[in-house]
Amino acid sequence: MKHLYVLLSLTLVACAFGAVTIASDDCSDALGCIEVGPDDNIVIGGILRLSGPRPWTGELARDAFQLAALARDGQLLGRDIALVLEDSACSEAGGREAAEKMIANPTIIGIIGTNCSIAAKGALPLISDAGLLMISPSNSSPFLTDADRDAGGLYQPGYFRAAHNDRFQGALSARFAAEALDVAKVAVIHDGDPYTMGLASAMADTFLGLNGEVVLRGVFSKGETDMSAILSAIADSGAELVYFPLFAPEAILLAQQLADWPGLEDTIMMTADAAYSTYFADTTGDAAIGLYVAAPHVAGEAYDAFVETWRREIDEAGPTGGFHAHGYDAANLLLDAVESVAIAREDGTLIIGRGALRTAMAAVEDYPGLTGSLTCQDESPYAGDCATGEALAILQYTADVVRDGHWPPPVVWTANMAAGE
């Protein structure tokens, strides 16, 4: 991380617990300051998905944060680290309500969240206006780091993410379809959610650039259970591959119904990280066998050690689904930023400037995360993006995964497997 020295109109005296000590109690940060008393905790907020059909994304982020805190013996700047959670329910309204509760809590220093791009749509305007910082472990919609309102951009200052931008994931999926599978015609399906719509668009645009043909851009309503209309359209389109980056409920139903639809028996199915979980594999059943999924993929000695710690401290089965390593990186980026800007009064109270905290996060460069080297960008359409998409792969649900619970699915393709590389 780049070292950042925050210059305030205060008298510098000494250092305590890694923070500069000041004699004055003034705050000259344009966005205001958070005060942490000598006996108070370092309080981090979490706007996470903790309810719904399967709240694994929120659980993963929560547990990853716990491991990041544990690696610091549960303390930062001589204080205990505390995580205050609010459920986004993976909805725009839920994100907005959770943000209101975070803003009402004066002890919140920064926020881990959201898990779902649609929840960020509700939370982000409020979080940004309040001067707070939010870093996501799993949001990936391109709209969230794009400031172009005319193009649907949702970016607001103070937003960062350790997850990849779906411009990368969509491109990887399109390249796999064209280069590895030699597919010429694809259908892309979304439900209007910022995540699903952004991924479908990114995949389709890249596929067109590879001289492929997008024969159908299908849309249906979230919560819909009868997929017959969209399946009929897919069958009529002549698509060789159907790309449906949907959340688990709809992705499960579409996969199950597509597998049995007349004329689509040989159609290749591909989905994305929202359907990357043991829950999806178990619930979809045999219809998932052979299905491709673009999802987070992390490897290396540091990651292996992290998984072993997870098995020891969280769950002996290890992490399931994706974004656990991204959650760990997000937690560490936030905690490091807090440590770098905190200033201590002579009475031991910590002063943390909100604007300084944002500046520290924006200054992150070549950070050695579990998911790769992280550098936070500051220009649209990647404003707030800290990941580069290197921790991505195409995996395949096999019979061993679906029937016997072997996890994770095998990797079948990565970007460097492209022809000629």
N, C-alpha and C positions, 0 to 999 in steps of 0.2 A: 504494500500500500504506500502511496506517496505520503511523505510526512507533511502535515499541514499545521502551521502555526497560526492560531486565531489571535489577531491583535485587537484588544479591547482597551478602552480608556480606563484602565485599572492599574493599581500598583502591584507589580510582581514581587513576591517575597521569597517563596521556597517551593519545594515539591513535596506532596504527600500522596501516598497510594498511587503514584503515577500521574497525578493531576497537578497542574500549576496551582499554587496557593496565592490568594489575593487578600488584600486587607479590606477593600471596599465591597459593598454588597450590591453595587449597581450592575445592571445588565444592559449592554449596548447592542445586543443582537437585534437586528431589525425585525425578526420574527418572534422575539421574546425568548425566555429561558425557562427551563425546568429546574426546580430546586429539590435536591435530595438531602434530607437532614442526616446528621452524623449516625443516627441509629436506624435510618430508613433503608429499604431495599432498593436495588436497581430494578425498576418495574418496566417490563416490556409487554406490550399488548399483542394479542393474536386474534386476527379476524379470520377464522378458519371454518371449514365445513365440518361440522360435528353432528349433523343429523341428515336424514334422507335415506334413500335405499341402501346406501353403503358408504358411510362417512370415512372411507380410508384415507382420503387426501388430507383431511384435517388431523387425523390420528398420526399419520406419518410426519407431518410438519411439527406437531407437538412433541413427538418422541425424538425427532432429530434435534429440536431445540434443547431438550433435556440433556442429550449427549454433548452438545456444544457447551452447555453450562457445566456439566460434569467434568469435562476436560479442563475446566478452569477451577476445579474444586468447588463449584457452585457459587463462586464469588467474582466480582469485578470491582476494582477500585476500593477493595476492603469492605464491600457490602455484599449481602446475599442477592442472588439473581432471582427474580420472581417473574412468572409469566401469568398474565391475566387474559383469559380467553372469552371471546364472544363468538357465537355461532352465526355464520353468514347464511346457512342453509342453501348455499350455492345459488342464491337468487339476488336480483338487483335490489329488491326491497330489504332482504336480509342483510346485505352488505351495507346499505344505507343506515339501517337501524343499529347495526353493530358499530359503525363509525360514530354515530351520535353518542353511544355509550363510551367509546374510547375518548372522544373529545371532552366529555363531561368529567373524566377522571384526570385530575391535574398531575397525578404521579406518573402517567404514561410517558415514557421517553421516546420510544419509537415502536413501530408496529411490524410484526411478521404477518403477511397476508397480501392479498387474499389467496385462496386456493383456486377459485373459479373466476374466469375473466368477467362473467356477467355480474358477479358480486363486486368486483373492482369498479365496474361501471357505476354502481350505486354508492360505493364508499369513497372513491377517489376524490370527487369534487369537494366533499366535506373535509377529508383528511388534508388535502392540499390547502384549502382556505384557512384551516386551523394552524398551518405552519408546521405540521407534523411530517415525519418521514415514514413511508411504508415500503417494505421490500418483500416481494413475493417469492415463495419457493416453487410455485407451479403454474402461475398464470402464463399464458403463452400467446394470446391473441395479438396479432400485429397492430391492432387498433390502439392498444394501450400505450404504446411508445411512439405513436404517430400524432403529431400536433396539427395535422391538416384536418380541420373540422369539416370542410367540404367533402373530404374523402372518407368521412366517418371516424376521424381520429379522436381519441379520448384522452390523450396525454395531458397530465397536470403536473406541475413542479412538485417534487418531493416523492415521486414514484420511481422505484427501482425494482429490478427482478434478477434473481439468480437462475431462473429457468430460461430456456432458449426461446427466441422469437420464432413463431410458427412460419415465418418466411423461410427459415432454415429447414424446418420439418416438412413443410409442404414441398419444397424443392427436392429434398432427399427422397420423398415418396414418389414424386414424378420421375426422378432419374432412375429409381429402382424399377418402376413399371416399364419405362421405355428401354433402359439399357440392360437390365438383368432379365426381365420377363419378355422383352420384345413385344410389348403390347402396343397396338396402334390406336385403339379406341377405348376411352374411359368415360364412365359416368361419375359425377361427383354429387354427393347428397349432404345437405345441412338442414338445420332446424331454425335458423335465424339467430341463434346465440352468437355473440361476438367471437367466441372460441371456434365453434364449428364453421361459421361463415368465413372467418379469416383463414382457417386451414384449407377449406374447400377451394377458396379463391387462389391461395398460394400454390396449391397443387395443380389446379387447372391452368393457371397462367404459365407455370414452368413447363408443364406437359405440352402446351401449345408451342412454346419456344423450342421444344425438342422435335417439332414437326409431327406431334401427335394430334389426334382429333378428340375434342371433348364433345361427345354426342348427346350428353344430357347434363344439365345443371338443375338438380331436383331439390325442392324445398317442401317440408311438411311441418306441421305444428308440433312443438315439444309437448310430450305427454300423449301423443297419438299412439294407439295400439294396433289399429288395422292398417297394415302397410300395403294393401292390395293395389291402391292407385299408383303408388310410387313404383311398386314392383312391375306392374303392367307397363309403365313408361320405360323402365329399364329394359324389359324384354323387347319392347318395340324399337329401342334405340340401337340395338346391336352391339352394346358395350361388351368388351372382353373382360374388363375389370371394373368393379364398383368400389369407389373410395367413399367411405362414410365415417368421418371423424366425429362420431357422436358420443354422448355420455352413455354410461352402461345401460340404463333402462331401455332407451330407444335402440342402442347398438345391439343389444341382446335380441330384441324382437325382430329387428331387420335381418340379422344374421340367421336366426332360426327360420323365419318365413322365406327368405331368399333361397335357403338351401333346399326347400321343398317346392319352389315355384317352377311350374312347367316351362321348360326352355332355358332356365338359368342354372341347370345342374352343373355345367362346366365353367360357369362364370367365376373368375377370381375375385376374392373379397379382400379388402384392405381397410384397416381402421387406424386409429391413432391412440395417443397416450391416455385419453380419458377412458378408454376401454382396455387399458393395460393393467390387469389385476387378476388375482386368483378368483375373485368373485365373478368377474366376467367369464373366465374360462369354465368355472364350475357350473354357473347358471346357464350358459349358452349350450353346454353339452357338446355332443358330437358335431353339431353344426359349426362349431368353432375350429374343428380340426382342419388344418391347411390354411387357415386365415392368416394373413400377414398383418403385422402391427408395427407402426413407427412409434418408437418409445425411447425414453432415456436409457442409456447404456453406459455404465461406468466400470472401469477396470483399473488394475494396478495394485501395488503393495499397500499404499495408503488406504485405498478403498477396501481391500480385503481385511485390513486391521480394523477399520470402521465397522464392517459387518460383524466381525468377531465380537467387538464391544457391544454392538446391538444385541447379538444373541445372548450375551452375558447379562446385560443390564435391562433390556426391554422385552425381548421375546426370543426364546431359543430357536424358533423357526426362522428367524432372520426377517428382514424387511420384505414386504411384498408390495406389488405395485411399483410405481415409479416415483421419482422426485424426493426420495429420502435423502440422497446425497446433496441434492439441490437445497433441501431444507437445512441441512447442516451448514452448507456454505452461506446461505442467507443469514442464519443466526450468527455465524462468526463475523461476517461482514458488518452486521449491525453492532454487535458487541465491540468489535475493534474500533468502529467509528465513534461510539460513545466514549471509549477509553481515550481516544486521541484528542477529543475536544473538551473533556471535563475540566473544570477549573474549581479549585477548592478555596473556600474562605478560611480565615484563621480559626473560625469556630468548628471547622470540619464539614460544613455544608458544601455540597457540590453544586456548581452552576453549570448547566449544559445548554448552550445556545442552540435553538432549533435551526436557525440558518446555518450555523457552523457545522451542525451535524449533517445537513444536506450537502454542504460543500465538501466535507470529509468523504462522504460516500461517493460523490461525483469524482473525487480525485483518485479513486481506486484504480490501480494500474498493475497488470501482471500479478494479480493476487493468486497464490498457489492453492487453489481450491481442490476439493475432491473431484469435482467435475471438470477440471482443467484450469487453464490460466484465465482469470477473470479481469476484465477492464471495463469500467462503467462508461458508457457513451453519453454524450450530451446533446446530440443533434438528431432531430426527427429525420427519418421514421424509426430511429433506434434510441431515442432519448430515454435514458434509464436502463437500457439493456446492458447487463454486465456479462452475459454468457455469449458464446459465439456459435453454439450449435454443435460443438465437437463431441459432446456427450450424447450422441444420438445414434440409433441403428435401426435396421429393419429386423424384426424377430418374427418367428412363426409358431403359432399354436399347434403343437403336435399331439398325437394320441397320448403320449407319455404325460404331457402337461395337462390335458383335458381329463383323461380317465384316471391317471395315477397321481396327479397332484405334483409332478416334478416341476420345480420352479427355480430359476426363471426359464422362459422359453429360449430355445437356441437362437443365436444371432446368425442371420443368413446373408446380411449385406450391410456394409458401411460405405461412407462416401469414398474412402480410399480404395474400395474394391472396384470402382468404376473402370471401364475399359481403358487401358493405356496408362494407368497409374500404378 
